[in-house]
């Protein structure tokens, strides 16, 4: 059998599923994509056994077919062939291979036994929630990089995921690696009947956010199941396994009341921290904060190389002198995730986590977001 498809539409279809194809796997069949045609729809599937994804487009074909081909080869073919996106591609399917015809050009790809490829499980969705794509992108950008999943050298359990802490009034996403914490909340109700807490791997959430942005989805729907979550729209669905808990009680580490605070230009303090970080001892990247009336002194040193650095910034601090130390690399990561010109630091004591928040101008939309960074032990 054969059918035709627009080249750009075919390329877009593969872009939605290809990131789920595993780079390394003990199961070679997972390095392929599964295609089906039925009722005028071409569907493509990918899975790494933890996350599965399906995307579809309409095609002019009433015939049914199933075939499995190497993911990288057909994905690279669409990327290289896309110089003329308006071209039609004719796909001829047989038991042993598929042939892609574009104008006078032909390419053939061997097929793998379709019965060896895992089935995509269509789960019945009893409760469906809708998250605007803009909010999905925002929370993905602000929390996904703060999980412990960035360190593949060891397993960190629940800390490798993002906690969705949901209630009737608020939707909150949380990520932490035990050093840094990111919390993003939306006050708009999404329709939860009661409290729901699940832990989601960051990579699938990031991929859904990218799909929503790249293909201009206004919103993404999602449903929870016993051990998984489904993110979906009319023409794609991504299902991923939930991580097992329990998740740490993040509310306990966020100070209810702070005693000292200051605001500072975000880029100025990033630039100062980059300088002190370049000099600091690389075992902990310690930069000490010395707060005095109207001034912040950033100090780092490395006794192994007899190096030290001091940077000075003007701040709106009027309290008693205060000293606290941070890993400068971690702090730069937090400050780089904030969009506003100014940031606010809030402190309780030198051994309690410091809260960093964006400072919004009058014309800016205020977002409910905070970061927390645990201090390093210092001696004076």
C-alpha positions as CSV (number, residue, x, y, z in Angstrom):
1,X,0.0,0.0,0.0
2,X,1.1,3.6,-0.4
3,X,0.0,7.1,0.9
4,X,1.3,10.6,0.5
5,X,2.1,13.2,3.1
6,X,3.4,16.8,3.1
7,X,7.1,16.9,3.9
8,X,6.8,19.7,6.5
9,X,3.9,18.0,8.2
10,X,5.9,14.7,8.2
11,X,8.9,16.5,9.7
12,X,6.8,18.1,12.4
13,X,5.2,14.8,13.2
14,X,8.6,13.2,13.8
15,X,9.9,16.2,15.8
16,X,7.1,15.5,18.4
17,X,8.2,12.0,19.1
18,X,11.9,11.6,18.3
19,X,13.2,13.1,21.6
20,X,11.7,10.1,23.5
21,X,13.8,7.6,21.4
22,X,16.5,6.4,23.8
23,X,20.1,7.1,22.9
24,X,21.2,3.9,24.7
25,X,19.1,0.9,25.5
26,X,19.5,-2.8,26.1
27,X,16.4,-3.2,23.8
28,X,17.4,-2.4,20.2
29,X,13.8,-2.3,19.0
30,X,13.3,0.9,21.0
31,X,15.7,2.7,18.7
32,X,12.9,2.5,16.1
33,X,9.6,4.4,15.5
34,X,6.3,2.6,14.9
35,X,3.9,4.0,12.3
36,X,0.3,3.1,11.7
37,X,-2.3,4.3,9.2
38,X,-6.0,3.9,9.9
39,X,-9.2,5.9,9.1
40,X,-7.2,8.6,7.3
41,X,-4.7,9.1,10.2
42,X,-1.0,8.5,10.2
43,X,0.2,7.9,13.8
44,X,3.8,7.6,14.9
45,X,4.9,6.1,18.3
46,X,8.2,6.2,20.3
47,X,9.0,4.8,23.8
48,X,11.9,4.3,26.2
49,X,9.6,2.1,28.4
50,X,9.3,4.8,31.0
51,X,7.8,7.4,28.6
52,X,5.7,6.8,25.5
53,X,4.5,9.3,23.0
54,X,2.1,9.3,20.0
55,X,1.5,12.0,17.4
56,X,-0.8,12.0,14.4
57,X,-1.6,13.8,11.2
58,X,-4.3,13.3,8.5
59,X,-3.3,11.6,5.3
60,X,-5.2,10.6,2.2
61,X,-5.4,6.9,2.8
62,X,-8.2,4.6,3.8
63,X,-5.9,1.5,4.0
64,X,-4.5,0.2,7.2
65,X,-0.8,-0.5,7.7
66,X,1.8,-0.9,10.4
67,X,5.5,-0.6,10.1
68,X,8.6,-0.1,12.3
69,X,11.7,1.6,11.0
70,X,15.0,3.0,12.4
71,X,14.2,6.3,14.2
72,X,17.5,8.1,13.5
73,X,17.6,7.3,9.8
74,X,14.1,8.4,9.0
75,X,14.4,11.5,11.3
76,X,17.6,12.5,9.6
77,X,16.1,11.9,6.2
78,X,13.3,14.4,6.9
79,X,15.6,17.0,8.4
80,X,18.0,16.9,5.4
81,X,15.2,16.6,2.8
82,X,13.3,19.6,4.2
83,X,14.8,22.2,1.9
84,X,11.5,22.3,0.1
85,X,8.9,21.9,2.8
86,X,6.0,22.0,0.4
87,X,6.9,18.8,-1.4
88,X,4.8,15.7,-1.1
89,X,6.4,12.5,0.0
90,X,4.9,9.2,-1.2
91,X,5.4,6.3,1.2
92,X,5.2,2.8,-0.2
93,X,4.9,0.1,2.5
94,X,5.7,-3.6,2.1
95,X,6.5,-6.3,4.6
96,X,10.3,-5.8,4.4
97,X,10.8,-2.1,3.8
98,X,9.3,1.3,3.1
99,X,10.2,3.5,0.1
100,X,10.0,7.3,0.4
101,X,9.7,9.1,-2.9
102,X,10.3,12.8,-3.1
103,X,10.2,14.0,-6.7
104,X,12.7,11.8,-8.6
105,X,14.5,10.9,-5.4
106,X,13.9,7.6,-3.6
107,X,15.1,6.2,-0.3
108,X,14.4,2.8,1.2
109,X,14.4,1.8,4.9
110,X,14.3,-1.7,6.2
111,X,11.4,-2.6,8.5
112,X,11.5,-4.3,11.8
113,X,9.0,-6.9,12.9
114,X,6.1,-4.8,14.2
115,X,5.1,-7.4,16.8
116,X,8.4,-6.8,18.6
117,X,7.5,-3.1,19.3
118,X,5.8,-2.3,22.6
119,X,2.1,-1.4,22.3
120,X,1.0,2.1,23.2
121,X,-1.5,1.8,26.0
122,X,-4.6,4.1,25.7
123,X,-5.6,4.9,29.2
124,X,-9.2,5.9,30.1
125,X,-9.2,9.4,31.5
126,X,-11.7,9.9,34.2
127,X,-10.5,13.4,35.3
128,X,-9.0,15.8,32.8
129,X,-7.3,19.1,33.7
130,X,-6.2,21.9,31.4
131,X,-3.0,24.0,31.8
132,X,-2.4,27.0,29.5
133,X,0.7,26.4,27.4
134,X,2.2,29.7,28.6
135,X,2.1,28.5,32.2
136,X,3.4,25.1,31.3
137,X,6.4,26.6,29.6
138,X,7.0,29.0,32.6
139,X,7.0,26.3,35.3
140,X,9.1,24.0,33.1
141,X,11.7,26.7,32.6
142,X,11.7,27.6,36.3
143,X,11.7,24.2,38.0
144,X,13.0,21.5,35.6
145,X,16.7,22.4,36.0
146,X,16.5,22.3,39.8
147,X,15.9,18.6,40.3
148,X,18.6,16.1,41.3
149,X,18.2,14.4,37.9
150,X,21.0,16.7,36.6
151,X,23.4,14.4,38.5
152,X,23.3,11.0,36.7
153,X,26.1,9.5,38.8
154,X,23.8,8.4,41.6
155,X,20.1,7.8,42.2
156,X,18.3,10.4,44.3
157,X,14.8,8.9,44.2
158,X,12.0,11.4,44.5
159,X,14.4,14.4,44.3
160,X,15.0,13.5,40.6
161,X,11.4,14.6,39.9
162,X,9.1,17.6,40.0
163,X,6.4,17.6,42.6
164,X,3.0,18.7,41.4
165,X,1.2,19.8,44.6
166,X,-2.4,20.5,43.6
167,X,-5.5,21.7,45.4
168,X,-8.8,23.3,44.6
169,X,-7.3,26.8,44.9
170,X,-3.7,26.4,43.8
171,X,-1.4,24.5,41.5
172,X,2.2,24.4,42.7
173,X,5.3,22.8,41.1
174,X,8.4,22.2,43.2
175,X,11.9,21.0,42.5
176,X,14.9,20.5,44.7
177,X,18.3,18.8,44.7
178,X,18.7,19.3,48.5
179,X,20.9,22.4,47.9
180,X,18.5,24.5,45.8
181,X,14.7,24.8,45.8
182,X,12.4,26.2,43.2
183,X,8.6,26.8,43.9
184,X,6.2,28.1,41.2
185,X,2.5,28.5,42.1
186,X,-0.6,29.5,40.1
187,X,-3.6,30.7,42.0
188,X,-6.1,29.9,39.2
189,X,-8.1,26.7,39.9
190,X,-7.7,23.9,37.5
191,X,-10.6,21.9,38.6
192,X,-9.1,19.6,41.3
193,X,-11.7,18.1,43.6
194,X,-9.2,17.8,46.4
195,X,-5.5,17.6,47.2
196,X,-3.3,15.7,44.7
197,X,0.5,15.3,44.9
198,X,2.5,13.4,42.3
199,X,6.1,13.4,41.3
200,X,6.9,13.8,37.6
201,X,10.2,13.2,35.8
202,X,11.6,16.5,34.5
203,X,12.5,15.4,30.9
204,X,9.0,14.4,29.8
205,X,7.6,17.6,31.2
206,X,10.2,19.7,29.4
207,X,9.4,17.9,26.1
208,X,5.7,18.6,26.5
209,X,6.5,22.2,27.1
210,X,8.7,22.4,24.0
211,X,6.0,20.8,21.9
212,X,3.4,23.2,23.2
213,X,5.6,26.2,22.3
214,X,7.0,25.0,19.0
215,X,3.6,24.0,17.6
216,X,1.6,26.8,19.1
217,X,-0.8,24.9,21.3
218,X,-2.9,27.2,23.4
219,X,-3.2,24.6,26.2
220,X,-2.2,21.1,27.2
221,X,-4.6,18.7,29.0
222,X,-3.4,16.2,31.5
223,X,-4.7,13.3,33.6
224,X,-3.3,11.3,36.5
225,X,-3.4,7.5,36.8
226,X,-2.2,5.2,39.5
227,X,1.4,5.1,38.4
228,X,1.5,7.5,35.4
229,X,0.4,10.8,34.0
230,X,-0.8,11.7,30.5
231,X,-0.2,15.0,28.8
232,X,-2.2,15.3,25.6
233,X,-3.9,17.5,22.9
234,X,-5.9,16.6,19.9
235,X,-3.0,15.2,17.9
236,X,-0.5,14.0,20.4
237,X,-0.2,12.2,23.7
238,X,2.7,11.6,26.1
239,X,2.4,9.2,28.9
240,X,5.2,8.9,31.5
241,X,5.6,6.9,34.7
242,X,5.4,8.8,38.0
243,X,8.3,8.6,40.4
244,X,7.8,7.0,43.8
245,X,7.8,9.2,46.9
246,X,7.7,10.4,49.5
247,X,8.8,13.9,48.5
248,X,10.4,16.0,51.2
249,X,8.2,18.5,53.0
250,X,9.4,21.6,51.1
251,X,7.3,23.9,53.2
252,X,9.3,23.2,56.3
253,X,12.5,24.7,54.8
254,X,11.0,27.9,53.6
255,X,11.2,30.5,56.4
256,X,7.8,31.8,57.5
257,X,9.3,35.1,58.6
258,X,12.6,36.7,57.6
259,X,14.6,39.2,59.7
260,X,17.0,40.7,57.1
261,X,16.6,41.5,53.4
262,X,18.0,43.5,50.5
263,X,17.3,44.1,46.9
264,X,19.9,44.3,44.1
265,X,20.3,44.6,40.4
266,X,20.2,40.9,39.2
267,X,22.8,41.3,36.4
268,X,25.2,43.2,38.6
269,X,25.3,40.6,41.3
270,X,25.6,37.8,38.7
271,X,28.6,39.6,37.2
272,X,30.2,40.0,40.7
273,X,29.5,36.3,41.5
274,X,31.2,35.2,38.3
275,X,34.3,37.0,39.4
276,X,34.4,35.7,42.9
277,X,33.5,32.2,41.6
278,X,36.5,32.2,39.3
279,X,38.8,32.7,42.3
280,X,36.9,30.6,44.9
281,X,38.1,27.2,46.1
282,X,36.5,24.7,43.6
283,X,35.7,22.2,46.3
284,X,32.7,24.3,47.4
285,X,32.8,27.5,45.4
286,X,32.2,29.5,48.6
287,X,31.5,33.2,48.3
288,X,30.8,35.0,51.5
289,X,28.3,37.8,51.8
290,X,29.2,40.7,54.1
291,X,26.2,42.9,54.6
292,X,26.6,46.3,56.2
293,X,24.8,49.6,56.0
294,X,24.0,50.1,52.3
295,X,26.8,47.8,51.0
296,X,27.3,44.2,50.1
297,X,30.8,42.8,50.0
298,X,31.3,39.5,48.1
299,X,34.5,37.7,49.2
300,X,36.0,34.5,48.0
301,X,39.5,32.9,48.4
302,X,41.5,29.8,47.7
303,X,44.2,29.1,50.2
304,X,45.7,26.5,47.9
305,X,46.7,29.1,45.3
306,X,46.9,32.1,47.7
307,X,44.1,33.8,45.7
308,X,41.2,36.0,46.9
309,X,38.6,38.4,45.5
310,X,36.4,41.1,46.8
311,X,33.5,42.7,44.9
312,X,31.3,45.6,46.3
313,X,27.7,46.4,45.5
314,X,25.4,49.1,46.7
315,X,22.2,47.7,48.3
316,X,19.2,48.9,50.3
317,X,20.3,47.1,53.5
318,X,20.0,49.1,56.8
319,X,20.1,46.3,59.5
320,X,23.0,45.2,61.7
321,X,26.1,43.6,60.0
322,X,25.4,40.1,58.8
323,X,27.6,37.4,57.2
324,X,26.4,34.3,55.2
325,X,28.1,32.1,52.7
326,X,26.8,30.4,49.5
327,X,28.0,28.2,46.7
328,X,28.4,30.8,44.0
329,X,27.7,28.4,41.1
330,X,24.4,27.4,42.7
331,X,23.4,31.0,43.3
332,X,24.3,32.0,39.7
333,X,22.0,29.2,38.5
334,X,19.1,30.6,40.6
335,X,19.7,34.2,39.5
336,X,19.9,33.1,35.9
337,X,16.4,31.6,36.1
338,X,14.9,34.9,37.2
339,X,13.6,37.3,34.5
340,X,13.3,40.6,36.4
341,X,15.9,43.4,36.6
342,X,16.0,43.3,40.4
343,X,15.9,40.4,42.9
344,X,15.3,40.3,46.6
345,X,17.3,38.3,49.2
346,X,15.6,37.3,52.5
347,X,17.5,35.9,55.4
348,X,16.8,34.6,58.9
349,X,20.1,33.3,60.2
350,X,23.4,32.4,58.6
351,X,22.6,28.6,58.9
352,X,19.1,28.8,57.5
353,X,18.2,28.8,53.8
354,X,18.0,32.1,52.1
355,X,15.0,33.0,49.9
356,X,15.5,34.7,46.6
357,X,12.6,36.3,44.8
358,X,12.1,38.4,41.6
359,X,11.1,42.1,42.2
360,X,8.4,43.1,39.7
361,X,8.0,46.5,38.2
362,X,4.6,48.1,38.2
363,X,3.9,47.2,34.6
364,X,5.0,43.5,35.0
365,X,2.7,40.6,35.7
366,X,3.5,39.4,39.2
367,X,4.2,35.6,39.3
368,X,4.2,33.6,42.5
369,X,7.7,32.2,42.4
370,X,10.6,31.8,44.9
371,X,13.9,30.1,45.1
372,X,15.7,28.9,48.2
373,X,19.4,28.2,48.6
374,X,21.0,26.5,51.6
375,X,24.0,28.3,53.0
376,X,27.5,26.9,53.4
377,X,29.0,26.6,56.8
378,X,31.5,29.5,57.4
379,X,33.9,30.4,60.2
380,X,35.0,33.9,61.1
